[in-house]
Amino acid sequence: MTIARFWRETPQRYNLGGAKCTVCQTVYFPPRSVCPSCAQHRQSIGKLEPFHLSGEGEVVTFSVVHDAAEGFEMQVPYVLAIVRTREGPQLTGQVVDVDPKEVKIGLKVRATFRKLREEGKAGVIHYGYKFAPAEDWDGRPPGRGMPAHVPSELPTRPAEGSARA
Amino acid sequence: MRDVAILGVGMTKFGELWDRSFREIGIEAGFQALVDAKLSSGDLGALYLGNMASGSLIAQEHIAPLILDYSGLGPHHIAAVRVEGGGASGALALHEGWLAVASGAHDFVVVGGAEKLTDVPDVEASRITGGTADHEWEAVFGATLPGLWAMIARRHMHDFGTTREAFAQVAVQMHENGSKNPNAHYRNKITLEAVTGATPVAEPLGMLDCAPFSDGAAAVVLGPMERARKFTDTPIRLAASQVACDAMALHHRREITTVDSTVVAAKRAFAQARRAPADVQLVEVNDAYTIAGLVALEDLGFVEKGKSGPAFLNGEFARGARLSMNTSGGLKSQGQPFGAVGVAQAVEIVRQLRGEAKERQVSGATLGLAHNLGGTGGTSVVHLLERTN
């Protein structure tokens, strides 16, 4: 991957910068320029604002990967997971600082800034988010007890693991 | 729109075809189909070629005119179009061919699918095929295609109590079916213990839960149903051809364990053909991973969501049972040359419906369904094929 291709996503990969539709209040990660939840997509164009995720969430599903993706060979076996953040959006990332045997669906995690992979000995080193267990957050779903910057009128969502975010 | 028939079919052997080039296998499949259809090349209006990644795999883009040229059709100057939809490229090309004939834009077209995966090392093939998921937001974070399907498997086990044995049994059954298919990549039978005890790839999936990387090509000739009798006694009607798409990334889907693009494509296909899942006797599903085969059976409407595991273990999808699944051996055993898969599925169903499937023949089938999928379900294509006499 070229430097520019990775670098241009830095705000998202380093700081979990997403977007919120100011028409229907749905939060997205990564940011989008058109809101798929708005009945008339056109009305959302230009109405999405930057919005940072808290990085807190829980494991929706996971796998312990033995046959690594390119650049991840040194990390096997590693835990790959889909995490549902408390603001709604789901992300794919590794779960670290935990025995893979301890990972289960529902595990509370928090995003942490880590080295993702390096391109050989002289290539670019990629940084970004991974997730680590965080039993100190209460895991309350969006809409209740949210941090101040999260609106309380988030739309009602389907059951866990079924969010379109 | 007018009715479209499949007039001829052809395919190469699938496998590690180190002694054969991309253009060689593409041409072989195409010619088999043309000869089978008893059509002369001068009658053709267009060629649609399903292919996922020739540029990355063999450093050759612009492959549709290349195959046309080496098929000797260059002087006819017909339109040759490459169609790409990840692992669904083949069926997507078939859909384009159907549109062309159904609309009347062309009378006769060839639809091919071809992929040459073994000219690059396995690691590279994994990276390239992994590009059918979302590179920026899945692969960059360590996701692989088997890793993503493993997460579907994990959630399916969690939500529905699906057992490891249930999806392992899919591999056993596919190798059993493939053992009767001379074109199959793998013709050996395997045991349940071999599958559950195989080297882990992405837990809970092991080596034998994953379809191989294969080389191979397949082709069909399409024409208008009303003229089909001139060419064949058993034209197979394309009763439905439907495509549906969804979010690229698995984490952006409505549900982890349901491939909505498959659900929607199947609903549209059954509506188009005015048929129901219970009318189908043969299905070729996209079992790139064993769990994908089970999920497809649910999403296509053949078994209730969450109940595919027990139903499969119960033998409901064995060859000759209420629904024969992947008589070809599926992607698991017949092989997985990405762009060729969707076309090869149609070839298998045509051979079954015509009664030409020899050792693996299912008797009395009149309606078959082909399900081809890209990535983890960004694209799904469903075709219904029907014998009308």
Boltz contact constraints between the chains, C-beta under 6 A:
constraints:
  - contact:
      token1: [A, 61]
      token2: [B, 151]
      max_distance: 6.0
  - contact:
      token1: [A, 61]
      token2: [B, 154]
      max_distance: 6.0
  - contact:
      token1: [A, 61]
      token2: [B, 155]
      max_distance: 6.0
  - contact:
      token1: [A, 61]
      token2: [B, 256]
      max_distance: 6.0
  - contact:
      token1: [A, 63]
      token2: [B, 147]
      max_distance: 6.0
  - contact:
      token1: [A, 63]
      token2: [B, 150]
      max_distance: 6.0
  - contact:
      token1: [A, 63]
      token2: [B, 151]
      max_distance: 6.0
  - contact:
      token1: [A, 63]
      token2: [B, 202]
      max_distance: 6.0
  - contact:
      token1: [A, 63]
      token2: [B, 203]
      max_distance: 6.0
  - contact:
      token1: [A, 64]
      token2: [B, 203]
      max_distance: 6.0
  - contact:
      token1: [A, 65]
      token2: [B, 147]
      max_distance: 6.0
  - contact:
      token1: [A, 65]
      token2: [B, 202]
      max_distance: 6.0
  - contact:
      token1: [A, 66]
      token2: [B, 200]
      max_distance: 6.0
  - contact:
      token1: [A, 67]
      token2: [B, 201]
      max_distance: 6.0
  - contact:
      token1: [A, 69]
      token2: [B, 142]
      max_distance: 6.0
  - contact:
      token1: [A, 69]
      token2: [B, 144]
      max_distance: 6.0
  - contact:
      token1: [A, 70]
      token2: [B, 127]
      max_distance: 6.0
  - contact:
      token1: [A, 72]
      token2: [B, 142]
      max_distance: 6.0
  - contact:
      token1: [A, 80]
      token2: [B, 142]
      max_distance: 6.0
  - contact:
      token1: [A, 80]
      token2: [B, 143]
      max_distance: 6.0
  - contact:
      token1: [A, 80]
      token2: [B, 147]
      max_distance: 6.0
  - contact:
      token1: [A, 82]
      token2: [B, 151]
      max_distance: 6.0
  - contact:
      token1: [A, 82]
      token2: [B, 251]
      max_distance: 6.0
  - contact:
      token1: [A, 90]
      token2: [B, 251]
      max_distance: 6.0
  - contact:
      token1: [A, 91]
      token2: [B, 251]
      max_distance: 6.0
  - contact:
      token1: [A, 92]
      token2: [B, 138]
      max_distance: 6.0
  - contact:
      token1: [A, 92]
      token2: [B, 141]
      max_distance: 6.0
  - contact:
      token1: [A, 92]
      token2: [B, 143]
      max_distance: 6.0
  - contact:
      token1: [A, 92]
      token2: [B, 251]
      max_distance: 6.0
  - contact:
      token1: [A, 93]
      token2: [B, 141]
      max_distance: 6.0
  - contact:
      token1: [A, 94]
      token2: [B, 142]
      max_distance: 6.0
  - contact:
      token1: [A, 105]
      token2: [B, 158]
      max_distance: 6.0
  - contact:
      token1: [A, 161]
      token2: [B, 256]
      max_distance: 6.0
  - contact:
      token1: [A, 162]
      token2: [B, 254]
      max_distance: 6.0
  - contact:
      token1: [A, 162]
      token2: [B, 255]
      max_distance: 6.0
  - contact:
      token1: [A, 164]
      token2: [B, 254]
      max_distance: 6.0
